[in-house]
Amino acid sequence: MKLFDLSHFKEHCPVEAKNYFKEILDRLEKIEKRIDSIDEKISKS
């Protein structure tokens, strides 16, 4: 068994899969914004 077998999502749950990946991308964007904020604070010091 694969660690991430997405065939189930592709075949049975396209809406759920789309929402799942959108949620991951939103979280990554928040993390990226936090990193940018920290970088700005460090560069000002």
C-alpha positions in Angstrom: 0.0 0.0 0.0 1.3 3.4 -0.9 1.7 6.0 1.8 -0.5 8.5 -0.1 -2.9 6.6 -2.4 -5.0 9.3 -4.0 -6.9 7.0 -6.4 -9.8 6.8 -4.0 -10.1 10.6 -4.0 -9.9 10.9 -7.7 -12.5 8.2 -8.4 -15.0 8.7 -5.5 -14.5 12.0 -3.8 -13.5 14.8 -6.3 -15.0 17.5 -4.1 -13.5 16.2 -0.9 -10.1 15.9 -2.6 -10.3 19.4 -4.0 -11.2 20.7 -0.5 -8.4 18.7 1.1 -5.7 20.1 -1.2 -7.1 23.6 -0.9 -6.8 23.3 2.9 -3.2 22.2 2.6 -2.4 25.0 0.3 -4.1 27.5 2.6 -2.0 26.2 5.5 1.2 26.4 3.5 0.4 30.0 2.6 -0.1 30.9 6.2 3.3 29.3 7.1 4.9 31.2 4.3 3.5 34.5 5.5 4.8 33.7 9.0 8.3 33.0 7.6 8.3 36.2 5.6 7.3 38.1 8.8 10.1 36.5 10.8 12.6 37.3 8.0 11.5 40.9 8.0 12.0 41.2 11.7 15.4 39.6 11.5 16.5 41.9 8.7 15.4 45.0 10.6 17.6 44.0 13.6 
